[in-house]
Amino acid sequence: TKVEDIDIRDLTLNEILPIIQGEKDTKVNLTINRKGNILNVTVIRCEVKDDPVSYFLLSEYTNDEKDNDTIVIELENFNKNAYEYFKDAFDNYDKDLNLILDLRNNGGGYSDQAIKICSYLLGMDEDIFTLKDKKGNEVTYTSKSDSHVKNVVVIINENSASASEVLAACLKETYGAKIIGTKIINLSSTTVSKYDKN
């Protein structure tokens, strides 16, 4: 709701970002309203990596050839290049893959990047989600590309927020993705719950 003493509730994202951003290693005070609980936090600014995607085949970790068809992608944030780097990870391989998508500690970013990633993973003409504004106007986002994955598992934690929540919920609702991690959202019929080791 505030950056330092500036009320940002009626500002757009493009207006808010310059207020939050600043020199590396400097501090900024944020006031956050989380379901009625007011939190005052101080964060230290750091350099945001242009490429927020790290990836590898699961077989590189397990040394088991049967895991050659599973890609693990860690997405640190949804910056303006997130979709292109995400797509590049898949373009390194010539077949459809199972996906483990790690969104832990991903605090979000540009929602259009989450929409593009979701569209890339889903089949043609799948409804991704519907947004309703304060006036009741609705916009439905639909996927526009062929599916590139066989199965999806999304890993989240308590720091997965904003666009991460949207992407996780969309993949669960539309694609039947399995969600593993800490309970963070309850979106329509979607409830992301703690991982059951059984």
Sequence and secondary structure as in RCSB ss.txt:
>XXXX:A:sequence
TKVEDIDIRDLTLNEILPIIQGEKDTKVNLTINRKGNILNVTVIRCEVKDDPVSYFLLSEYTNDEKDNDTIVIEL
ENFNKNAYEYFKDAFDNYDKDLNLILDLRNNGGGYSDQAIKICSYLLGMDEDIFTLKDKKGNEVTYTSKSDSHVK
NVVVIINENSASASEVLAACLKETYGAKIIGTKIINLSSTTVSKYDKN
>XXXX:A:secstr
 EETTEE TTS HHHHHHHH  STT EEEEEEEETTEEEEEEEE     S  EEEEETHHHH  GGGGGEEEEEE
  B TTHHHHHHHHHHTSSS EEEEEE TT   B HHHHHHHHHHHS TT EEEEEE TT  EEEEE  S   EE
EEEEEE TT  THHHHHHHHHHHHH  EEEES   EETTEE       
